[in-house]
């Protein structure tokens, strides 16, 4: 607690006592109500801890205001409030020590004054009481002019008085009585001079102390005004708590940031109750730590007095009392809501980059790499490697380094972006990895370029898909040409052998339908291969129930595309003939299609047999039509094997033998 003694009022009333949160001002010699009214801030209530009795409470701003020793115009206190003795003492001090005079002037003035006193002595008193006038004059000279002029005045006074009573008829000019009186005068006057010098020294010391005190008051006032300005302008919420954690003071800046219009609304409230969730426990722990003399800090969420949610960084520390033990608690809360939001936004972007499946990397303007996400490290084989020694050009094959250095990076600086297809290299295997390389500049707050960033996409799957598409398009063109050639051949042969237009139309439609079924099988396998069983099922299903009148039996065989079309057309012709003349012409006949593979590998023999039974008797045809020609010649050509038709009376038999590698795909 600080004590201030207003100038001119030390002898009256009590001093000013200043506490950390309120100023207690004596009611003697100072009108606190008038002062508070003048400042426009009268405390509406007395908070806990504010003393009563002869003291009144004014807000903290009085701590930083020295106007309480002057009126509003800055004039000094009125004379009526000072005692006459104090006024005379101040006047005497001003005349004696406050105005130092030159030495020649002081000694010359001493001689002149003593001469004038001597003349007055001779004129008024003659030889009676020769030392009467000198004594007070010497004392005053010593008081106003100093010890040296006082001693000189004493000597001159003794000489002047001696001359007045001197007798020429005496050997020593003076009688023994006069000599004794002169000695007594000298000794007593010199003693008075010593006392006056002591008084003068005391006045000088008092004047020096007064000046020092006034300077200290000015420095204190300036310091307190500075602290008041700091507290008022600070955006931090600065609070003082008692050891129980209750609010006793809050800075003006703190009241603004906390949206509090009147501190009395929250004075005495438990400070931890302002905090939410984990912040409440942290605040209580901070108060307990400060009570033990320990500092504590935390980050928590708390609403302002008006309900605005904010995040705060809080530092809590003890305020030591006179004995060095914690007496109060200082809490400084900084609003970090915007910082917290920016940090959360930055963390979201970091998580986005870390969780991205694309290559995300950053490098400085000199090309040195300082960040790569996990996907980037996996893409180029740097999972466990250090990246600090890598540069941008290390990721590219030698033939593309110049492109990156001379085209890509300058384009980024010039245009703000570059994107195109390049190749990364795998650091362990050397494999070239096709990528869509997208680069953009990284700038600081002023817009200056500080680095490069990239979000690069792995294009291997897309490149494979594009290659596959090109291959498939090529195969499709080739297959379509083959199909068109087959269609042309089928149409030509059908029209040539048909007896009339109606028959030609019917036969051509049926054969094209069989061709379409084979095409469907090939389309389902991207024109690469077709299962023999599936081809037979689709080609024969329109002619009879599979599994009842048409029986299929054989191992899994995958036919080549060019064989599939011919085989489907041959099965269609065999089934058509069976439906007209053979086993499928009545309700009891059956057809068995069976196949087998003898041997292993490409040299294995694929055997296919078509057997009819239960139908009308069969006899060889007198002439071979298109169907017979298609069956024997096309299959023999595409299968590169042997094909033969046997017209047995019990039913037609067709047999085909071919090298497996020529007709089907073989899995090694």
Secondary structure as UniProt FT lines:
FT   STRAND          2..4
FT   TURN            7..8
FT   TURN            10..11
FT   STRAND          16..18
FT   STRAND          23..26
FT   TURN            28..29
FT   HELIX           32..39
FT   TURN            48..49
FT   TURN            53..54
FT   STRAND          55..58
FT   HELIX           60..64
FT   HELIX           67..69
FT   TURN            72..73
FT   HELIX           79..81
FT   HELIX           84..96
FT   HELIX           103..124
FT   TURN            125..131
FT   HELIX           132..145
FT   HELIX           147..165
FT   TURN            168..169
FT   TURN            171..172
FT   HELIX           176..233
FT   STRAND          237..241
FT   TURN            243..244
FT   STRAND          246..250
FT   HELIX           252..257
FT   TURN            258..259
FT   HELIX           263..265
FT   TURN            266..268
FT   HELIX           271..274
FT   HELIX           278..291
FT   TURN            292..293
FT   STRAND          296..303
FT   TURN            305..306
FT   STRAND          309..320
FT   TURN            322..323
FT   STRAND          326..335
FT   HELIX           337..355
FT   STRAND          359..364
FT   TURN            365..366
FT   STRAND          368..372
FT   HELIX           374..380
FT   TURN            383..384
FT   TURN            388..389
FT   HELIX           392..395
FT   HELIX           398..403
FT   HELIX           404..408
FT   HELIX           409..415
FT   STRAND          418..425
FT   TURN            427..429
FT   STRAND          432..443
FT   TURN            445..446
FT   STRAND          449..458
FT   HELIX           460..497
FT   HELIX           501..524
FT   TURN            525..527
FT   STRAND          529..531
FT   HELIX           532..540
FT   HELIX           541..543
FT   TURN            547..549
FT   STRAND          550..553
FT   STRAND          558..560
FT   HELIX           561..580
FT   HELIX           583..585
FT   STRAND          590..598
FT   TURN            602..603
FT   STRAND          605..613
FT   HELIX           626..629
FT   HELIX           630..634
FT   HELIX           635..639
FT   STRAND          642..648
FT   TURN            649..650
FT   STRAND          651..659
FT   HELIX           660..663
//
